């Protein structure tokens, strides 16, 4: 697992013992994780440098985290034939019998250069990390998306080799936390056999995780069993997909390594673990259905297009009075649609208060689950995630006590506050020292640290958690900070305040704001901010002062490249 800040999607003061929480998702509310998402972490063997820039929020007295120390097991010794004591050394062939494809596991070295969302015209200091990966057919290598996030250079090293080969990143699936790499050098592929994928394992099936975690430089093997199969919260992608929980140790550096069954067939990719005082050896694996979806999506479209969602919020129908009031018969089960994303294809097909009875031939229970395997049930979002972006599906809904069959088109999720910038640098626009930018989860984390769920303004958190975009290109535009100058006297303390309108025109996104300001011929620039604040500047003086302010702060341009086109 690569090192990543622990994400928290809750507000208020933390309880002494983290309670069970349900992670809200626009596509569904299917699963109720038994742990907070803050407990699940992604770890790199070389973490990025910590940022000391936590502005405009109350300081938190967090105890210094205890530095993990690698535990070295004692070497087993056995008496030799002459009575001497010699260490027990296991030969390579013994290990190979357990994991035949171990030579296909590679070590991934990555140099990252993250954008600076608080100072969007520059990047942070680069840092290095190491993780794991493995070879698949087609001269390709799989690893985790967080292992190569914001990469500037990626290198791979085979087991037993002293050579690092330069790799090319073909695709990054942020939602499913998978990345696809390749190497142009033919020497890399000599003597390497691709890993074969198997089916979804059963509970208590043996699994072996192979990778390059901390504690040494050579390959490491840990074993355990499959303890749970359900819809999991993917921390890096801020989404919910099918996942495996195993009790094999997954440590820093294991990210991207394969999990094999007892026949040496790959059943998943190690990607995150649970770090909690009451939990031990709880690791999570991306299963083969998600991996195949990612690979087939890339092969079909030439790029990663994502996992589709319904674009709705729904609630359970477990209360009998609720079902009776909605006109449901005693033999009918389903879930109630609360809200529909205006940007989703379903907005014109479904209606609030519709009851989803069936999706693609599978009856949905009152708790939002469908039959999975013998003796198991799973959230019906699993059925949606098996589809591809642009696919169609059939639904059976109850509307005004009448059963209807509808055909819907599946699309990807458009968030008002994006969870990721998909590798793109942040957008910004500067006029008279006012720095305008858009709100995203990386921006909140940059401004308020990993505890942005506690420290960020409530209004921004409300938009993050509950508000839906009214159009695909809608953004939350804020005055990030004010670069102090004579022209902006009195506005110096404005920070992270949303811009609602400019000269009486609503601000839809940052590009529209920049366009309106640049083309403005009025005497004044008037910005309407939230909380009924007004910011006014003389147009001519503001534009003239901008160049001097940019030069003072060594800023190359008044706007990001994406706003210039």
Beta strands, then each sheet from edge to edge (+ up, - down):
strand 1: 40-41
strand 2: 77-79
strand 3: 85-87
strand 4: 105-112
strand 5: 127-136
strand 6: 140-143
strand 7: 151-158
strand 8: 164-173
strand 9: 178-183
strand 10: 206-211
strand 11: 220-234
strand 12: 239-246
strand 13: 258-260
strand 14: 266-274
strand 15: 283-287
strand 16: 312-315
strand 17: 335-340
strand 18: 355-359
strand 19: 362-363
strand 20: 369-371
strand 21: 377-379
strand 22: 392-399
strand 23: 402-409
strand 24: 428-431
strand 25: 434-438
strand 26: 477-482
strand 27: 497-502
strand 28: 505-506
strand 29: 524-529
strand 30: 534-538
sheet 1: 1+ 14- 13+ 10- 11+ 12- 15+
sheet 2: 2+ 3-
sheet 3: 4+ 5- 6+ 9- 8+ 7- 4+
sheet 4: 16+ 17- 18+ 19-
sheet 5: 16+ 17- 18+ 22- 23+
sheet 6: 20+ 21-
sheet 7: 24+ 25- 26+ 27- 28+
sheet 8: 24+ 25- 26+ 27- 29+ 30-
end
